[in-house]
Amino acid sequence: QAQRLAQEERDSALRELEAARLQEQRTAAVARVVLVRTSTAAWHDLLDQKVKDISYGPAVDLGAFDQAVMNLRGEARTAIYHALYEGLWIPQTSYGYPAGQPLIMDALDHATELVRESLVMTPPRGDHSIQPHNRDAIHAALSAVMSARAALSQGLLQRIEALMDVTVIGPRMSRESTDGTAPSERRPLA
């Protein structure tokens, strides 16, 4: 009986260790997926803030802007590459893909280029408004970033749902998705 009790304790300890290992793996997987969303959101937020700064705030330090963009671009690329550990291939740029909706890195790079151009053209003192011809282009580029982020987020949220085995309550909850399958029949984004 002592041997049986000892074996049961060992089995129980092994089950606990395995459960903890699986939970740790799931937490790391979710963190990698979430990092794709947060890193692209941070870059978009920086661009949005700089547009406001150009319009309403003091002169923006171009060097600091360039450094911030370089850091955020690196974080976004790293996050996207690390998503491969979760079986997620996220096309970053349209290179090698047919034309269509802009992909996340293309959209962010284009918007960054336009915002930077406006920063360069903004005088250090005086009128801090964005030139009308640039304003429309920047707003269109930021809208494209939002569209690319929304498309990406939809797949990332599906992956998080699958990893965490959760049901989303709210606007995304429906009996059928846009492809006609019930939520329980959807495959995670791969």
C-alpha positions, 0 to 999 in steps of 0.5 A: 500500500505504501508503494501504491501511495508513493506511485500515486503521489509521483503520478499526481506530481507529474500531472501537475508539472505537465499542466504547469508546462502546458500553461506556460507554453500557452501563456508564451504563445498568447504573448507572442500573438498579442505582441504582434498586435501591440507592436503594430498598434504602438507604431500606428499610435506614434504616427497618429500622435506625430500628426497631432503634434505637427498640427497643434504642438511644438516642433517635433524632433526629427531625429527622435522620430526616426529613432522611435520609428526604427525601434518600433519597426524592429519590434513589429518585425520581430513580433511578426517573425516570432509568430511563426512559433505559433504556426502563423505566417504573416505577410509583411509586405506586398513583395511577391504577393498580388496587389490588393489590400496593403499589408501591415508593414507596407501600410505602416512604412508608407504612412511613416514616409508621409508623416516624416515628409510633413515633419521635414516640411514643417518650419521650426517656428510659426505655422505647424499645420500640415499642408493640405495636399499632404493632409489628405494623403496622410489621412488616407495612409493612416486609414490604410494602416487601420484597415491592415491592422483590422485584417491582421487583428481578426486572424490574431484574435481567432488564434488567441481564441483557439490558444486559450479555448475561449468564446468571444462575447460581443460583436464578433460572436455570431452563429456563423462567420463570414465564410459560412462556418460556425465559430466552433468549425473555424480553423485558427489562422495558420 
